[in-house]
Amino acid sequence: MIRVGLTGGMGSGKTTIAKMFTELGIPVYNSDLEARRLMNEDSQVRKAVVDLFGDSAYEQGQLNRAFIAEKVFADNRLLEELNKVVHPAVRADFREWTSGKSAPYVIQEAAILFENGGHEEFDFMILVTAPKKTRILRIKQRDQLSEKDILKRMKHQWSEKRKKALADFVIHNSDLPGTQARVKEIHTQLMATAVKQ
């Protein structure tokens, strides 16, 4: 089975692309959702999060996402420490999830696969890009964040140029028909590669 990483900067439209692959019958692992689940349900991860942030990390038994976001985006060291806890847990969970699948290929959708070295675990990498203005607008509408906060968070991600150099496929997600056509094209290529294995 081929393992494919799907990544892109904030607001590039990774989730939209992931849905398109799901509609083509491909299992997609959403790293953000699964990381949240693990931070809520995995006792070892929970303990490590509380050790890092204190009891305020959880509110009424659930992860206090706003509190943690405020802390990590103001302190690079805290963000790195949190990533050291969450990324290995997500990686192990993805491997376990993959073992139960019988599709020709599976996809893991994650925001910072290049930044954390995760891309080395995959057979192919798909990078989703979109103009910066479009990305900022999408995030404002989705997360109700200020432009200042969005730009602060974007700083933690590599530039598209740097990621393009490592990607096997690039999807320029600016118009829906073009994006859908590109997804089908990549799907056809991956299916053909899977058949040969």
JORAQUI-V116947 format. One record per backbone hydrogen bond with DSSP energy under -0.5 kcal/mol. CO is the residue of the C=O (numbers start at 1). NH is the residue of the N-H. Records with the same first field share a line. If there is no record, write none. Layout:
CO: NH, NH
//
This chain:
2: 4, 106
3: 123, 124
4: 108
5: 7, 126
6: 110
7: 128
9: 12
13: 17
14: 18
15: 19
16: 20
17: 21
18: 22
19: 23
20: 24
21: 26
22: 25
27: 107
28: 30
29: 31, 109
30: 34
31: 35
32: 36
33: 37
34: 38
35: 39
36: 40
37: 41
38: 42
41: 43
42: 46
43: 47
44: 48
45: 49
46: 50
47: 51
48: 52
49: 53
50: 54
54: 57
55: 58
57: 64
59: 62
62: 59
63: 65
64: 68
65: 69
66: 70
67: 71
68: 72
69: 73
71: 74, 75
72: 75
75: 79
76: 80
77: 81
78: 82
79: 83
80: 84
81: 85
82: 85, 86
83: 87
85: 89
86: 90
87: 91
88: 92
89: 93
90: 94
91: 95
92: 96
93: 97
94: 98
95: 99
96: 100
97: 100
98: 101
104: 2
106: 4
107: 29, 109
108: 6, 110
109: 31
110: 113
112: 116
113: 118, 119
114: 117
117: 120
118: 121
119: 122
124: 5
125: 168, 169
126: 7
127: 129, 171
128: 9
129: 173
131: 135
132: 136
133: 137
134: 138
135: 139
136: 140
137: 141
138: 142
139: 143
140: 144
146: 150
147: 151
148: 152
149: 153
150: 154
151: 155
153: 156
154: 157
159: 163
160: 164
161: 165
163: 166, 167
164: 167
169: 127
170: 172
171: 129, 173
172: 174, 175
175: 179
176: 180
177: 181
178: 182
179: 183
180: 184
181: 185
182: 186
183: 187
184: 188
185: 189
186: 190
187: 191
188: 192
189: 193
190: 194
191: 195
192: 196
193: 197
194: 197
//
